[in-house]
Amino acid sequence: MKTAAALALLGALLAPAQSGAPSKWTLAHAEVVLTQSTFFVTDETQADRPDYQLAFSARASRSLRVVGRVLVFSGLGHDVLTSTDVRVRFTFKRPGRITRFQGPAADPSQPSFPIRAAFYYAWYPEAWFRYPVIPYSRFRPSLDLYSADDARIVRKHTDAMTYAHLNAGIYSWWGRDGYPPTDDRFDRYLAAARTTPFRWAIYYEREGYANPSVETIRSDLEYIRDRYASKPAYLKVEGRFVVYVYGDSADTCDATAVRWREANTVGAYIVLKAFDGFRTCNAQPDAWHQYSAAVAAYDFSPDAFMIAPGFDEWSESSPRLARDVSRWRSDITAMVASNARWQLVLTFNEWPEGTAIESADEWATPSGYGAYLDALHELLP
């Protein structure tokens, strides 16, 4: 809460002087002004032009210094967009304008094979509710019924996957106008991972529920390239941005793989969901994966090895795959031993189907990350 003294000082600063001359822009004035607002700034000194929503505490404001004849800040600000304290530098001008802004450098690294990634869902809070069941899950996440719009959740999830020695998240994406609004949320995830080695790739969901045309796929790939792939935290293989593609039981070589080959004029690295006869298809993508968390492990070496902790959907009378941490540990060991290029976890947080490895009340541990992430932390290199 703003104190009366601070408000009085701020009012004195911003009010016109009775003489008509502007009041002096002092260090004390500037410290007060810095703490009164959230500042929306862009770092134009860096190629990816990252955006920030910065708030400053009274303690942080004391990092303002007079340098020559200007006020310079060099210290920590809290980025509301990513729920992270970041070290920044800028010039602070009257009446409270940030100029010459510089934030932290991005981590430019990309993982090398084997890449270990988890399928991730930013479907919340929408997916908690399937009338009349609230929440639609047999399990209760340790972070409770969270929202993917909450920057603190994005930060905690990024930290949790990093703790588990995962390199990347495969982000369920429903398109530019899809529901849930995963497109609107993805920027925050890329921003949160920007200064870390953790990376994100899109999981193209619509292929599993329709047969988008070559033109639609090409347009979507161009959109992903232009809006996301240039961000430091987007996953790339040999410089090519990665797109995973969901599928259904009707997929075939001619109906699916050929269509994606024709659409991919932007050089994306495409990982298709496997179908019957996929190995003999004459339109091979860059890699194949499988998605069915009702099976404990799939071995598609050398392309991929996939593991799941369990499958226990609320509406079904018994689990399709019962949870067993001992089996999970054995499956992790087998995945590592496979040396498959893509080593995939199904899933980080698909709570309606009960396939999540994120910490839950039912498997919480002293680490705070839960038994399934603890096992990955211990067994993954």
C-alpha positions in Angstrom: 0.0 0.0 0.0 1.2 3.5 -0.8 2.1 5.5 2.3 0.7 8.9 2.9 4.2 10.3 2.8 4.9 8.7 -0.5 1.7 9.9 -2.0 2.4 13.4 -0.8 5.8 13.3 -2.4 4.5 11.9 -5.6 1.8 14.6 -5.8 4.3 17.3 -5.1 6.5 16.0 -7.9 3.7 15.7 -10.5 1.8 18.9 -9.7 2.9 22.1 -11.6 5.0 24.4 -9.5 3.2 27.6 -8.5 5.9 29.7 -10.2 5.3 27.9 -13.5 8.8 26.3 -13.3 9.0 22.5 -13.2 9.8 20.9 -9.9 13.2 19.4 -9.6 13.6 15.7 -10.6 15.6 14.5 -7.6 16.8 11.0 -6.7 14.2 10.9 -3.8 11.4 11.9 -6.2 12.5 9.2 -8.7 12.6 6.5 -6.1 9.0 7.1 -5.2 7.8 7.3 -8.8 9.6 4.0 -9.7 7.6 2.1 -7.1 4.1 3.5 -8.0 3.5 1.8 -11.4 4.1 -1.3 -13.5 6.3 -0.4 -16.5 5.7 -2.0 -19.9 9.0 -2.0 -21.7 10.7 -3.7 -24.6 14.5 -4.4 -24.8 15.3 -3.1 -28.2 19.0 -3.8 -27.8 18.4 -7.6 -28.3 17.5 -9.3 -31.5 14.3 -11.0 -30.1 13.1 -7.7 -28.5 11.7 -9.3 -25.3 8.9 -7.5 -23.5 8.7 -7.0 -19.8 6.1 -5.9 -17.2 8.3 -4.5 -14.4 7.4 -3.6 -10.9 9.9 -2.3 -8.3 9.9 -2.4 -4.6 11.1 0.4 -2.3 14.2 -1.6 -1.6 14.9 -2.2 -5.3 14.3 1.5 -6.1 17.5 2.3 -4.1 19.4 0.9 -7.0 18.8 4.3 -8.7 22.0 6.3 -8.9 22.9 9.7 -10.3 25.4 9.2 -13.1 26.6 12.5 -14.5 23.4 14.5 -14.9 21.0 11.6 -15.3 19.4 8.9 -13.1 20.4 5.4 -13.9 18.9 2.2 -12.5 21.0 -1.0 -12.3 19.5 -3.7 -10.2 16.6 -6.1 -9.9 13.0 -5.6 -11.0 10.1 -8.0 -10.8 8.8 -9.1 -14.2 5.1 -9.7 -13.7 4.9 -11.4 -17.1 7.1 -14.3 -16.0 6.9 -14.0 -12.2 10.7 -13.6 -12.2 13.2 -11.1 -10.7 15.4 -9.9 -13.5 18.5 -7.8 -13.5 17.9 -4.7 -15.7 19.6 -1.4 -16.5 17.9 1.8 -17.7 17.8 5.6 -17.6 14.9 7.0 -15.6 13.6 10.3 -16.8 11.0 12.7 -15.4 8.1 12.2 -15.0 8.7 8.5 -14.8 9.8 7.3 -18.2 12.2 4.4 -18.8 14.7 4.8 -21.6 17.9 3.0 -22.8 16.5 -0.2 -21.3 18.6 -3.4 -21.2 17.5 -6.7 -19.7 19.2 -10.1 -19.3 20.6 -11.9 -22.3 18.8 -14.9 -23.7 20.2 -18.4 -23.4 20.9 -19.2 -27.1 21.6 -22.9 -26.5 19.6 -25.8 -28.1 19.6 -29.3 -26.8 21.3 -32.1 -28.7 20.0 -35.6 -29.1 18.8 -37.4 -27.1 16.2 -34.8 -26.4 13.9 -35.5 -23.4 10.6 -33.8 -23.4 7.1 -34.0 -21.8 3.8 -33.3 -23.4 2.3 -30.2 -21.7 -1.3 -28.8 -21.5 -2.2 -25.1 -21.0 -5.9 -26.0 -20.9 -6.6 -24.7 -17.5 -8.8 -23.6 -15.9 -11.1 -24.7 -18.7 -10.3 -28.4 -18.5 -11.0 -28.7 -14.7 -14.7 -28.4 -15.6 -16.8 -31.0 -17.4 -20.4 -30.5 -16.2 -21.5 -31.7 -13.6 -18.0 -32.8 -12.5 -15.7 -30.3 -10.9 -12.8 -31.0 -10.9 -12.7 -33.5 -13.7 -9.8 -35.4 -12.3 -9.2 -38.3 -10.0 -6.1 -36.6 -8.6 -5.4 -33.2 -7.0 -2.4 -31.3 -8.2 -0.2 -29.9 -5.4 -0.6 -26.5 -7.0 -4.4 -26.9 -6.7 -6.8 -26.1 -9.6 -4.5 -23.6 -11.3 -4.8 -21.4 -14.3 -2.3 -21.4 -17.2 -2.7 -17.6 -17.4 -1.0 -17.4 -14.0 2.7 -16.4 -14.4 3.6 -18.1 -11.1 2.3 -21.4 -12.4 4.2 -21.1 -15.7 7.4 -20.4 -13.7 6.8 -23.3 -11.3 6.1 -25.7 -14.1 9.2 -24.6 -16.0 11.3 -25.1 -12.9 9.7 -28.5 -12.3 10.5 -29.8 -15.7 14.0 -28.5 -15.4 14.4 -30.2 -12.1 13.4 -33.5 -13.8 16.2 -33.0 -16.3 13.8 -32.6 -19.2 15.0 -30.5 -22.1 11.7 -29.4 -23.5 7.9 -29.2 -23.3 5.7 -30.2 -26.2 2.9 -27.6 -25.9 -0.7 -28.6 -26.9 -1.7 -26.0 -29.5 -5.2 -25.5 -30.9 -4.4 -22.9 -33.5 -4.8 -19.1 -33.7 -8.5 -19.1 -32.9 -8.7 -22.4 -31.0 -10.2 -23.2 -27.6 -8.9 -23.4 -25.0 -6.9 -20.2 -25.9 -3.5 -21.9 -26.0 -2.2 -19.6 -28.6 -2.8 -16.6 -26.4 -0.9 -18.2 -23.6 2.2 -19.5 -25.4 4.1 -16.3 -25.4 4.4 -16.3 -21.6 5.9 -19.8 -21.7 8.5 -18.8 -24.2 9.3 -15.7 -22.1 9.6 -17.7 -18.9 12.2 -20.0 -20.5 14.1 -17.3 -22.4 17.1 -17.1 -20.1 17.1 -20.9 -19.3 18.2 -23.9 -21.4 14.6 -25.2 -21.4 12.8 -25.2 -24.7 9.3 -25.4 -26.1 7.8 -26.9 -29.3 4.2 -26.8 -30.5 2.0 -30.0 -30.6 -0.4 -29.5 -33.5 -3.6 -30.9 -32.1 -6.1 -30.2 -35.0 -4.6 -33.0 -37.2 -6.1 -35.5 -34.7 -9.6 -34.2 -35.1 -9.8 -33.1 -38.7 -7.8 -33.2 -41.9 -6.6 -29.6 -42.4 -5.8 -28.8 -46.0 -2.3 -28.3 -47.3 -3.0 -24.6 -47.5 -4.2 -24.5 -43.8 -1.2 -26.4 -42.6 1.2 -24.2 -44.6 -0.4 -21.1 -43.2 -0.2 -22.4 -39.6 3.5 -23.3 -40.1 4.2 -19.9 -41.4 2.4 -18.4 -38.4 4.4 -20.5 -36.0 7.7 -19.6 -37.8 6.9 -15.9 -37.8 5.4 -15.5 -34.3 7.3 -18.1 -32.2 10.2 -19.9 -33.9 12.4 -16.8 -33.8 12.2 -16.7 -30.0 15.3 -18.1 -28.2 13.2 -20.6 -26.1 11.6 -22.3 -29.2 13.0 -25.8 -29.8 15.1 -26.3 -32.9 17.0 -29.2 -34.4 19.9 -28.1 -36.6 18.3 -24.7 -36.9 14.9 -26.0 -37.9 11.9 -25.3 -35.6 10.2 -28.4 -34.3 6.5 -29.1 -34.7 4.9 -32.3 -33.3 1.7 -33.4 -34.9 -1.1 -35.3 -33.3 -3.1 -37.9 -35.3 -6.0 -40.3 -35.3 -6.7 -43.9 -36.3 -7.7 -42.9 -39.8 -4.2 -41.5 -40.7 -2.4 -43.1 -43.6 0.7 -42.3 -45.6 -1.2 -40.8 -48.6 -3.8 -39.0 -46.5 -1.5 -37.6 -43.8 2.2 -37.8 -44.4 2.0 -36.7 -48.0 -0.2 -33.7 -47.0 2.3 -32.6 -44.4 5.3 -33.0 -46.7 3.5 -30.8 -49.3 2.6 -28.2 -46.7 6.0 -27.9 -45.1 7.6 -25.3 -47.4 9.1 -23.5 -44.4 11.6 -26.1 -43.4 10.0 -27.1 -40.1 11.2 -30.2 -38.4 8.1 -32.4 -38.4 7.4 -35.2 -36.0 4.2 -37.1 -37.0 2.2 -39.5 -34.9 2.7 -43.0 -36.2 0.0 -45.0 -38.0 -0.1 -48.6 -39.5 2.7 -49.0 -42.0 4.4 -45.8 -41.1 7.9 -47.1 -41.6 7.2 -48.0 -45.3 5.6 -44.6 -46.1 7.3 -42.9 -49.0 6.7 -39.5 -47.4 8.8 -39.8 -44.3 8.8 -36.9 -41.8 11.8 -36.0 -39.7 10.7 -38.4 -36.9 7.8 -40.4 -35.6 6.2 -40.6 -32.2 3.3 -42.4 -30.6 0.7 -40.9 -28.2 -1.2 -43.3 -26.0 -0.7 -43.0 -22.3 -2.6 -46.2 -21.7 0.5 -48.1 -22.6 3.5 -47.9 -20.2 6.2 -47.7 -22.8 6.6 -47.6 -26.6 9.9 -48.2 -28.3 10.2 -46.5 -31.7 13.9 -46.4 -31.7 15.9 -44.8 -33.2 13.2 -42.1 -33.5 11.5 -42.1 -30.1 10.9 -43.9 -26.8 7.7 -43.0 -24.9 6.8 -43.7 -21.3 3.6 -43.0 -19.3 3.0 -43.1 -15.5 -0.6 -44.3 -15.8 -4.0 -43.6 -17.3 -7.0 -43.1 -15.0 -9.7 -41.0 -16.4 -12.5 -39.8 -14.0 -15.3 -41.2 -16.0 -14.0 -44.7 -16.4 -14.6 -47.4 -13.8 -11.0 -48.6 -13.6 -7.6 -47.3 -14.8 -6.5 -48.3 -18.3 -2.9 -48.2 -16.9 -2.5 -48.3 -13.1 0.1 -46.1 -11.5 3.2 -47.9 -10.2 6.3 -45.8 -9.3 8.5 -48.9 -9.4 7.5 -49.7 -12.9 7.9 -46.0 -13.8 11.5 -46.1 -12.6 12.2 -49.2 -14.7 10.6 -47.5 -17.8 12.8 -44.4 -17.3 15.9 -46.7 -17.2 14.8 -48.5 -20.4 14.1 -45.2 -22.1 17.6 -43.9 -21.4 19.2 -47.2 -22.5 17.3 -47.0 -25.8 19.4 -44.0 -26.8 16.4 -42.9 -29.0 16.7 -39.4 -30.3 13.4 -38.3 -28.7 12.7 -39.6 -25.2 9.1 -38.6 -24.4 7.0 -38.4 -21.3 3.2 -38.7 -21.6 2.4 -36.4 -19.8 3.4 -33.5 -17.5 -0.1 -32.4 -16.7 -3.0 -34.0 -18.6 -5.1 -34.2 -15.5 -8.5 -35.2 -17.0 -7.0 -38.5 -18.3 -4.9 -38.9 -15.1 -1.6 -39.2 -17.0 0.2 -36.4 -15.2 3.6 -36.6 -13.6 3.4 -33.2 -12.0 3.2 -33.3 -8.2 -0.1 -34.2 -6.7 -1.5 -34.7 -3.2 -1.5 -38.5 -3.9 2.2 -38.7 -4.7 3.7 -35.7 -3.0 7.3 -35.9 -1.7 9.5 -33.7 0.5 11.2 -32.3 -2.5 8.0 -30.6 -3.5 8.1 -32.1 -7.0 6.4 -35.5 -6.4 7.5 -39.1 -6.8 7.4 -39.1 -10.6 9.5 -36.0 -11.1 11.9 -37.2 -8.4 12.5 -40.4 -10.3 13.3 -38.5 -13.5 15.6 -36.2 -11.5 17.5 -39.2 -10.1 17.6 -41.4 -13.3 17.9 -39.0 -16.2 21.5 -37.8 -17.0 
